């Protein structure tokens, strides 16, 4: 039996999050209504979600040899993520500055890292047969070799695709579950209607396609009609990490063989519950939390 349910390949970050007290204006000094710090990163936060739900997970990544790297590694371990495959290298870890706007689906992110920290990162070949699924995003070149190896070993592969770039387009045919942003879907297909864009992406790749659009909901197609799943209504404190939580919860549901409509509602509920707290991980839902919202 595989040792892990999911292995992720992606950047793990340290996020410094500020809450806007008033509508933000560039070029002016403005007070914050609150602030916090915690780990972040698309794949890393999705893995934290999976671990919270009971999955066995590991992350392949790198951090710098600074105090942020120590904090990133410690918090990942706190959430139950196996950190044995995270390299520590000279340089700056990935850090992000996030401005959250309470009550809004909008937040702004600035980030910094040193490419040398992530250069030549290798996916350990022995891991390909030790996981049921691989979760990747568009940030690390090692995702390509990881996807090739896990696909050859018969594992499931999900990608979180935010931006259109050559490396991402090369990855898409290797994936079983292609989860993309609304902007990505429109850019690739040239279609503004997300129902049509979802269908067009499925026609091209013949894989499960999920297009996410925040508070507008999601669209999915896996061979039949396009399924629209509305977002659960919320008064968000912060939407940072909502998409990452959605991806983690969706993969959890798919791995336990939930029918697609139910898996999409499960993921939508998880993302809605995350909006209760600042940052990507302060309000990660439990399985009981999600089931309670679905039953309400």
Secondary structure, DSSP 8 states (H G I E B T S, - for coil): --SEEEEEES--EEEEEEEESS---TTS---EEEEEEEEE-HHHHHHHHHHHTT--EEEEEEEESSHHHHHHHHHHHHTTEE-TTEEEESS--EEEEEEE-TTSS-EEEEEE--HHHHTT----GGGTTSEEEEEE-SS-THHHHHHHHHHHTT-EEEEEE-S--HHHHHHHTT-SEEEEEHHHHHHHH--S-HHHHHHHHHHHH-SEEEEE-GGG-EEEESSSS-EEE-------S--TTHHHHHHHHHHHHHHTT--HHHHHHHHHHHHHHHTTSSTTTTT---HHHHHHHHH-
